[in-house]
Amino acid sequence: MVAAPLLSAGCGAEDDALTFFFQARPEEARARLRIIDEFRKRHPGIAIRTIMSGPDPLQQMLTYCAGGKCPDVLMAWELLYAGLAERGVLLDLRTLLGREPGYAAALRADSYAPLYGTFGYGGGQYALPEQWSGVFLYYNRKSFERAGIRAPRRWDEAWSYAEFRAAAQALTHRDQSGRVRQWGFVDGWVPSYSAACFGMNNGAEWFSPPIAPVRTNIGDPRFAEGVQFYADLALRDRVAPTIADRQSVSAYDLFASGRAGMLLGGHWLYSEFADSDGLDFDVTVLPVGPHGGPGAITDVGCTGLAIAAASPRREKAWEFLKFATGPEGQAIIAASGLFVPVLRSAMHSPGFARAHERIGNLAVFTEGPDHSRPLAITPAWGKVDALLSRHCNRVLRGAATADSLADAAADVDVLLRERV
């Protein structure tokens, strides 16, 4: 396990400091420290000690908590928190929200339902959302202009699979020897998850229901058609790098250097692209298949903040949670340009618009949370993910067709019922 360095410490007795566990790149960590600094100005009696996550945050949290040193405030990941909730590691925040009905009602009214609901599991509320990422498409404006392509500006006016394929073909350029000089499409996310989003945009949920699912829908022909469409972008249409190609080239580098017309990724890439000299880019939405729509959808891609059930500093932790996930903390997040806020008031603030002034299609961000769907909220995710990835990667390598995913459905359903 990688050591977790201290990033910041507040005044006050060190042994009474509120501990905050999170994962972030250096620039993201600095944005979080701005929230902490502002919180300390308003709550000078509450000291905060930050702990950075290593590469396996779930195992790190379990190790801390098993040793009786669970951090007071923990970052909660969409795909990972359910297991912690079932183990009793996370506090059900309804116990605190119920004491402040006015605050709770105002928070719900300002929140995006898909994000807030993501952290509702088994009847409890185990975290409050703090930032949205989702996935969408970055595109090179100059390449689109040269090819005469118009990118959709909003989630409810999405392009079709056919339109997307045609755009990717027009954006793919090869030299006389057949070597690719510019790819039409590259993927900067997890390929199996990206393929699932294409499946979901063809009218089929990945899991039913998405929260505490009892079955997977990978055997649904609509889902399989979407996954196959994604796989064929590389295998048949040759407008995207293959799995083998991705071992030697970075999707980020291809797009940042102008050698890719479109990149699938989340908001975590925005600040890096914004700092790239000469890169003129914007964002657009995922394509919709013949059985999907009417608008496009994306992954929730949300993190939240939770309180350890065993925390002896529960009241202090609650004050910090309210600040970081409420209007004050979200305004700092909005203005940072490093995160997308989870409150409508912050999303539509001047600070958020200023931080994204290079983006013309701002509605891709501001409307994204309303078009988000959870991938799967289950304590069995680790085992389910490993099984699905194995089968999906065979499709993405061309060793099998997407129809073969149906063969794994029964095994996935068994894992979902075991919930461990």
Salt bridges, closest charged atoms under 4 A:
GLU14 OE2 - ARG49 NE 3.07
ASP16 OD2 - LYS316 NZ 2.45
GLU27 OE2 - ARG25 NH1 2.59
GLU28 OE2 - ARG25 NH2 3.09
ASP37 OD1 - ARG40 NH2 2.85
GLU38 OE1 - LYS41 NZ 3.68
GLU38 OE2 - ARG42 NH2 3.18
ASP72 OD2 - ARG313 NE 2.98
GLU86 OE2 - ARG419 NH2 2.30
ASP92 OD2 - ARG94 NH2 2.62
GLU100 OE1 - LYS322 NZ 3.10
GLU130 OE1 - ARG32 NH1 2.76
ASP156 OD1 - ARG154 NE 3.92
GLU157 OE2 - ARG150 NH2 3.50
ASP175 OD2 - ARG181 NH2 3.06
ASP220 OD2 - ARG222 NH2 2.80
GLU225 OE1 - HIS291 NE2 3.42
ASP237 OD2 - ARG165 NE 3.16
ASP237 OD1 - ARG236 NE 3.42
GLU272 OE2 - ARG25 NH1 2.54
ASP280 OD1 - ARG141 NH1 2.50
ASP282 OD2 - ARG141 NH2 2.82
GLU315 OE1 - ARG99 NH2 2.89
GLU319 OE2 - LYS322 NZ 3.33
GLU328 OE2 - ARG42 NH1 2.31
GLU367 OE2 - ARG154 NH2 2.11
ASP370 OD1 - ARG344 NH2 2.99
